[in-house]
Amino acid sequence: MQIYLDYSATTPPRPEVITALQEVLTQQWGNPSSLHEWGQRSAMVVERARMQVASLINAPAESVIFTSGGTESDNLAIMGVAHRYRSPQHIIISSVEHSAIAQPVLWLEQQGWEVTRLPVDSWGRVNPVDLEAALQPNTVLVSIIYGQSEVGTLQPIETLGQIVRDSRRRGESDHGILFHTDAVQVAGRLPIDVQQLPVDLLSISSHKIYGIQGAGALYIRPGVELVPLLSGGGQELGLRSGTQAVPAIVGFGVAAELAETDMITETPRLIKLRDRLFEQLADFPKLEPTGSQLHRLPHHVSFCITNTSNYSQTPTGKTMVRQLNLAGIGISAGAACHSGKLSPSPILLAMGYSDSAALGGIRLTLGRDTTPADVDWTAMVIKQVLAFFREKPHVLPCRGGVG
């Protein structure tokens, strides 16, 4: 038996999603832009999916634009705003953004844009006072991640967004500041209501909520104008040209509808499992929890390995991933997009960790199939793996040994 604990990287498609995909591939495979019956059948299921995804965040259906995933949604938000201006302006992000935000902003900085990266405290939280102080007359966009994928910290998005909105109302910006949040890790796990949340742009992704890879969405508040990244046939209200990936989009819609229905029971269940895993490892001195314990994603557990002076070999996060994989357990060394690089986590560094500690970050994220027994077994295996590096026993635990 194996235990998958990397749900923040991707989730297995739900059976209902797979059933919907099979129907699309056999009956609604037409080009949604075509005017004949085959095309219109596809167009109809795309629009139904749009309504399902919009409902998950309480948005008007016409304000949801389908993309290929969270990365494209983030890039469309950042670059779609930036391309509105002929000369470089000012952008504010946090120092713990996902690379889908950090990298396009770095590119803009290299083109002459002014960038402010807000510091975070030791829990990974932005201080709203710092945001207010960073606003300038030429600020055009603020982008702060909602739920940090590596350490699980939830940002005070409502407060931060309100600061931006109030500044816009007071006319303190020459252009009117927009506020974007990457909510990829939050959607489907915590309620999101864009009618109440002071955001102008919000990114979500299908394969984080038990859809399939290849579909995402960007919520665009009515009245906000973006410059498209892709030119072509003018699909998605001209903001995302290219034939829509109908199967992935339909699966996204089904997954969003199910997530909205299940959240009321699934989120409390995940919180209990999350806290159980933290408790199981609380007495182990070499593991330091990372991220905020109070303001945290419901499914997210993360640690860094510290105080390894008495270890015969210092285990890194990447080493822990490999060792737990041998025991049949799938976890991540920080964010999945960085798991192939043996370099200190920029997120942990921004939170004040040393280079050596920032090499030892691990992330365990829970999902629909996770059980209390999975949590208990994983905690025991982690302790034994760390003991392996200290004491060098000959045998690591094997999941198959449990009846």
RAKA-V441972 format. One record per backbone hydrogen bond with DSSP energy under -0.5 kcal/mol. CO is the residue of the C=O (numbers start at 0). NH is the residue of the N-H. If there is no record, write none. Layout:
# RAKA-V441972
[[CO | NH] [CO | NH]]
This chain:
# RAKA-V441972
[[2 | 4] [2 | 329] [4 | 364] [5 | 8] [5 | 9] [13 | 16] [13 | 17] [14 | 18] [15 | 19] [16 | 20] [17 | 21] [18 | 22] [19 | 23] [20 | 24] [21 | 25] [22 | 26] [22 | 27] [23 | 27] [29 | 31] [30 | 33] [35 | 39] [36 | 40] [37 | 29] [37 | 41] [38 | 42] [39 | 43] [40 | 44] [41 | 45] [42 | 46] [43 | 47] [44 | 48] [45 | 49] [46 | 50] [47 | 51] [48 | 52] [49 | 53] [50 | 54] [51 | 55] [52 | 56] [53 | 56] [53 | 58] [54 | 57] [55 | 191] [56 | 193] [59 | 62] [60 | 63] [62 | 64] [62 | 219] [64 | 217] [66 | 215] [68 | 72] [69 | 73] [70 | 74] [71 | 75] [72 | 76] [73 | 77] [74 | 78] [74 | 79] [75 | 79] [76 | 80] [77 | 81] [78 | 82] [79 | 226] [80 | 83] [81 | 84] [88 | 113] [89 | 139] [89 | 140] [90 | 115] [91 | 142] [92 | 117] [93 | 96] [97 | 100] [97 | 101] [98 | 102] [100 | 104] [101 | 105] [102 | 106] [103 | 107] [104 | 108] [105 | 109] [106 | 110] [107 | 110] [107 | 112] [108 | 111] [113 | 90] [114 | 116] [115 | 92] [115 | 117] [117 | 94] [118 | 126] [120 | 123] [122 | 291] [124 | 120] [125 | 127] [126 | 129] [126 | 130] [127 | 131] [128 | 132] [129 | 133] [130 | 134] [131 | 134] [135 | 138] [136 | 173] [137 | 89] [139 | 177] [140 | 91] [141 | 179] [142 | 93] [145 | 154] [147 | 151] [151 | 296] [152 | 147] [154 | 156] [155 | 159] [156 | 160] [157 | 161] [158 | 162] [159 | 163] [160 | 164] [161 | 165] [162 | 166] [163 | 167] [164 | 168] [165 | 169] [166 | 171] [167 | 170] [177 | 141] [178 | 199] [178 | 200] [179 | 143] [180 | 182] [180 | 202] [181 | 145] [181 | 146] [182 | 185] [182 | 186] [185 | 188] [185 | 189] [192 | 195] [192 | 196] [196 | 198] [199 | 220] [200 | 180] [201 | 218] [202 | 182] [203 | 216] [204 | 207] [205 | 208] [205 | 210] [206 | 10] [209 | 13] [211 | 214] [214 | 205] [215 | 66] [216 | 203] [217 | 64] [218 | 201] [220 | 223] [225 | 227] [229 | 240] [233 | 237] [234 | 237] [234 | 239] [235 | 238] [238 | 228] [243 | 245] [244 | 248] [245 | 249] [246 | 250] [247 | 251] [248 | 252] [249 | 253] [250 | 254] [251 | 255] [252 | 256] [253 | 257] [254 | 258] [255 | 259] [256 | 260] [257 | 261] [258 | 262] [261 | 264] [261 | 265] [262 | 266] [264 | 268] [265 | 269] [266 | 270] [267 | 271] [268 | 272] [269 | 273] [270 | 274] [271 | 275] [272 | 276] [273 | 277] [274 | 278] [275 | 279] [276 | 280] [278 | 281] [280 | 283] [282 | 284] [283 | 286] [285 | 287] [285 | 305] [286 | 288] [287 | 303] [293 | 295] [294 | 153] [296 | 299] [298 | 365] [300 | 363] [301 | 289] [302 | 361] [303 | 287] [303 | 305] [307 | 310] [312 | 314] [315 | 319] [316 | 320] [317 | 321] [318 | 322] [319 | 323] [320 | 324] [321 | 325] [322 | 326] [323 | 328] [324 | 327] [326 | 398] [327 | 2] [328 | 330] [329 | 4] [331 | 333] [331 | 362] [334 | 337] [335 | 338] [337 | 340] [339 | 341] [340 | 342] [344 | 348] [345 | 349] [346 | 350] [347 | 352] [348 | 351] [349 | 119] [353 | 357] [354 | 358] [355 | 358] [356 | 359] [357 | 344] [358 | 316] [359 | 304] [361 | 302] [362 | 331] [363 | 300] [364 | 6] [366 | 369] [370 | 374] [371 | 375] [372 | 376] [373 | 377] [374 | 378] [375 | 379] [376 | 380] [377 | 381] [378 | 382] [379 | 383] [380 | 384] [381 | 385] [382 | 386] [383 | 387] [384 | 388] [385 | 389] [386 | 390] [386 | 391] [387 | 391] [388 | 311] [388 | 312] [397 | 400] [398 | 401] [400 | 402]]
